[in-house]
Amino acid sequence: MPSLIGIDSGLTVTKAVVFDTDGTVLAVARRRVPQLIPAPRRIERDMDGLWSATAQAIREALDASGRAPSDVLAIAATAHGDGIYLTDADRRPLGNAIVSLDTRATDLVEAWNAGAVGARALALTGQRPHASAPSAVLAWIRDNEPERYRRIGHFLAAKDWLTYCLSGVIGTDRTEASTSFTDVATQDYADAAFAVFGLEAIAAKRPPMAPSTEIVGRVTADAARATGLAEGTPVVAGLHDVTASALGIGGYRDGIVAVVAGTYSINETLSRAPKVDERWFCRNGILPGEWNSMSISPASTANYDWFIDQLCATDAKNAEADGGSIHTALAAEFDAARERPSGVFFHPYLFGSPYGGASSAGFFGLNAWHTRADMVRAVLEGIAFNHRIHVEALVDGFAAKTARLTGGISRNPAIAGLFADILDMPVAATRTEEAAAWGAALCAGVGAGVFRDPTDDPRDLSAIETVYTPDPARAAAYEETYRVFLALAEAMKPVWPRLSALGKAAE
């Protein structure tokens, strides 16, 4: 029976998911991919290790699916966007990949955005550069590792490296190509975009751009041996994971903000014309004439994970030993804390924020009578408040009326309701399994001729979602606390650089 495979390679885990053509998940296999941190602000991964882990996941998922390798109609990948995966002239890895949590280029980007480069980039490419943008990372390598820069044969994104490992074809897709070097109006590469960043010498190393739904190659003999796939299986170009997630939850549609609460606070909406604003990235959509505007910061549920790891580790271990989950206990504490006044706030800026590279996380308003429940409430509210910063920008620019929410934390009804109250709009929480991988599989299905276009989702979306509407009283109360959250950030702006300087002095 026919099936499709979507690969979803995140910042810590790479997954292979086998889907029936009706969207049913047949099998999932996961492998952790270690992060390498050779120095402060440098976060890398081994490229060959990523491929080996992904190949193992594909083989395991295929074996568990009960489908023959010959049943796979096509395969496509999605992965974390931005960062850089470099190959040399022989198409071998040129050092470790630099992933999207890396901030080594922060000082360079802040100088660009304080001067003319940021404004020129915004006007031409539809976005200001940020620390892990390909433009910034390549410029940092140019300035700090000139020999490595000279040896670059191709620069790729994460999913493009996996596509190459599967098919032997160097390339990218429309969504990934637009992370730094495309003209926002034409949606094509622009030599002028490379010139904005002083990267003219690297322009010829750009990967060819294909539609996200196009078959760009076929599984090679080597890849077939590594993965268990049939040699010759079609490999489709795939897409950036931000766009894949929106597509996979049915959020890649007009009038909707797709909200992905994961490592990053991802908030995006579709438009039929480019609209440029410094509050979002205006990037290529999946099809020509579509733009996907994304307002993003690395400030979402990774903060909740940190809270558990640092402050709940013993309880988490005990809960797991008893066959339970720390999430259940914290959900109960959150529910109880919401029923009483608190005044505790948390800025979820452990890994970055909408306020720039110097910002950092912090609790505010803590007193001796507060408990862990008040703290977990503050963490979860802070995450939702940060999403609201981005959603408000998109609603202002595109008049979206509803939100669709995904991410592991969204499966908790209390959290989905919290987002509805804080965003003050209806929020549909989808029970989509493996949303980003399904987005990739939809593109693979178009390439294989199963679907007409990427939004030709065969599932009944209404049957797998719950819509939460704002509680008027809570929404009104959150309006006031949100303003305090923002005021605290404004008050911290002059302090954050001083804290950052102290941290750098200690390195």
Secondary structure, 3 states (H helix, E strand, C coil): CCEEEEEEECCCEEEEEEEECCCCEEEEEEEECCCEEEECCEEEECHHHHHHHHHHHHHHHHHHHCCCHHHEEEEEEEECCCCEEEECCCCCECCCEECCCCCCCHHHHHHHHHCHHHHHHHHHHCCCCCCCCHHHHHHHHHHHCHHHHHCCCEEECHHHHHHHHHHCCCCEEHHHHCCCCECCCCCCECHHHHHHCCCHHHHHHCCCEECCCCEEEECCHHHHHHHCCCCCCEEEEEEEHHHHHHHHCCCCCCCEEEEEECCCEEEEEEECCCCCCCCCEEEECCCCCCEEEEEEECCCCHHHHHHHHHHCHHHHHHHHHCCCCHHHHHHHHHHHHCCCCCCCEEECCCCCCCCCCCCCCEEECCCCCCCHHHHHHHHHHHHHHHHHHHHHHHHHHHCCCEEEEECHHHHCHHHHHHHHHHHCCCEEEECCCCHHHHHHHHHHHHHCCCCCCCCCCCCCHHHHEEEECCCHHHHHHHHHHHHHHHHHHHHHCCCHHHHHHHHHHHC
